[in-house]
Amino acid sequence: MGETPERKKIVIDTDPGIDDALAIFVALNSPEIEVVGLTTIYGNVYTSLATRNALHLLEVAGRNDIPVAEGSHVTITNGTKLRIADFVHGADGLGNQNFPSPQGAKIDQSATDFLIHLANLYPGEITILALGPLTNLAMAIQQDPEFPRKIRQIVLLGGAFSVNGNVNPAAEANIFGDPDAADIVFTSGSDILAVGINVTHQVVLTEDHLNQLAQSKGKFAQYACKILGVYFAYHHDAYSMRGVYLHDPTALLAAVDPSLLTYTEGVVRVQTGGITRGLTLFDNCKKRYGEMNEWFDKPKVKVAITVDAPAIVKLVMDRLMG
Ligand SMILES: O=c1[nH]cnc2c1ncn2[C@@H]1O[C@H](CO)[C@@H](O)[C@H]1O
C-alpha cells in the first residue's frame, strides 16, 4: 500500500457570506486538504459578525476543533468607512435565517498573528485561501517581511481582469474593500493565484441544482438551501439571472486542484484612488516599455483565465451532498 499523500494545509480568510459558507463546507468535505484555521475579515458583513458566522458554520459542520482568529475591523490605512454587502447576503450574512449564536469562541491571537504563527510553524506548507478584502494578509506582510516567502501560496478570490467589476465598472468587491492592502499583497513576491470575476462569472449554480440540493439529505446541502434564497434573489435583481455565481467555491477548488483552471502570469497593480479605485491592472510583461513604470520590476503573479465550470459545479454539488 502506498502512503496517503500529505493533505495540503489551508487557512481560509473569510467574510461569511453565503458563497463563503458554501466554500467552507466544500473545503471541510475535501479529502485533499486540511483546514487548519479560519481567519475573519469585513466585506460581506462586519468583522465581528464574520467571526460569529465562522464559528457558527464550524459548529454546523461539527468541526469546533478548527480555530477561528478574528481579523481587522478597519482597512490597512485605518479606514472605517467600510462597504458591507448586506444587500447581497442578508443582514446576518447568511440569508436572514436567524441562526442561533455559536457556543464556541475565537482564539486570543489576531488573524495576522495567527497567520504569521502558522507560517513559522509549517514553513512552505500553508496555502491561504483569501475570500474577502486582503487587509489581514497585507498586515502580515507588513509585520513580517519574510511572510510572503514562508507560505506556500495565496489563492485569492478577487479582481476583474479585462472585464467590468461588480461594485462599479472598474472594481470587484474584495479588491474595492481595501485596494491599498490588495496592492501590497499583489506586489509581495508570494506565489499568488488570483481568481477574478472574469472566471467566477462562468461558474453558475442554477435553480435545477438548487432543487437537487433540496432532495439531498446531506447536512450541508440542506443548510445551503436555507441560505441560498437571498443570494438567488440578489442575482435576479442585479443580473436578471436565475442562478448564482459560485465565486468563493471556485477559488477554494482552484486551491484544491489547480488543473481545474488555466492561468497566465504577469504583474498586477491595484488602482488606489480616483474613479477607478479598486481596478486590477495586469501587465502581461510581453512589451519592453521605453520608460520605467509602476509595474516594472514587480514580482509576477498567476491570474486565472479559463475554468472547467461543469467540473467545478459538479464538485460543489457532490461535496455539499456527500
Ligand atoms: O455586487 C456586489 N457587491 C458586493 N459584493 C458582491 C457583489 N456581488 C457579489 N459579491 C460578493 O463579493 C465577492 C465577489 O466579488 C463574493 O464574495 C460575492 O458574494
The ligand as an SDF file (V2000), in Angstrom:
LIG
                    3D

 19 21  0  0  0  0  0  0  0  0999 V2000
  -22.4530   43.4540   -6.3070 O   0  0  0  0  0  0  0  0  0  0  0  0
  -21.7690   43.0400   -5.3780 C   0  0  0  0  0  0  0  0  0  0  0  0
  -21.3120   43.8710   -4.4320 N   0  0  0  0  0  0  0  0  0  0  0  0
  -20.5790   43.4280   -3.3910 C   0  0  0  0  0  0  0  0  0  0  0  0
  -20.2240   42.1520   -3.2240 N   0  0  0  0  0  0  0  0  0  0  0  0
  -20.6400   41.2860   -4.1420 C   0  0  0  0  0  0  0  0  0  0  0  0
  -21.4030   41.6610   -5.2360 C   0  0  0  0  0  0  0  0  0  0  0  0
  -21.6490   40.5900   -5.9560 N   0  0  0  0  0  0  0  0  0  0  0  0
  -21.0460   39.5750   -5.3310 C   0  0  0  0  0  0  0  0  0  0  0  0
  -20.4360   39.9980   -4.2300 N   0  0  0  0  0  0  0  0  0  0  0  0
  -19.6370   39.2300   -3.2780 C   0  0  0  0  0  0  0  0  0  0  0  0
  -18.2850   39.6560   -3.4300 O   0  0  0  0  0  0  0  0  0  0  0  0
  -17.4680   38.5420   -3.8140 C   0  0  0  0  0  0  0  0  0  0  0  0
  -17.1970   38.5670   -5.3050 C   0  0  0  0  0  0  0  0  0  0  0  0
  -16.8500   39.8270   -5.7180 O   0  0  0  0  0  0  0  0  0  0  0  0
  -18.2440   37.3260   -3.4170 C   0  0  0  0  0  0  0  0  0  0  0  0
  -17.9660   37.0080   -2.0740 O   0  0  0  0  0  0  0  0  0  0  0  0
  -19.6870   37.7570   -3.5830 C   0  0  0  0  0  0  0  0  0  0  0  0
  -20.5720   37.0900   -2.7360 O   0  0  0  0  0  0  0  0  0  0  0  0
  1  2  2  0
  2  3  1  0
  2  7  1  0
  3  4  1  0
  4  5  2  0
  5  6  1  0
  6  7  2  0
  6 10  1  0
  7  8  1  0
  8  9  2  0
  9 10  1  0
 10 11  1  0
 11 12  1  0
 11 18  1  0
 12 13  1  0
 13 14  1  0
 13 16  1  0
 14 15  1  0
 16 17  1  0
 16 18  1  0
 18 19  1  0
M  END
$$$$
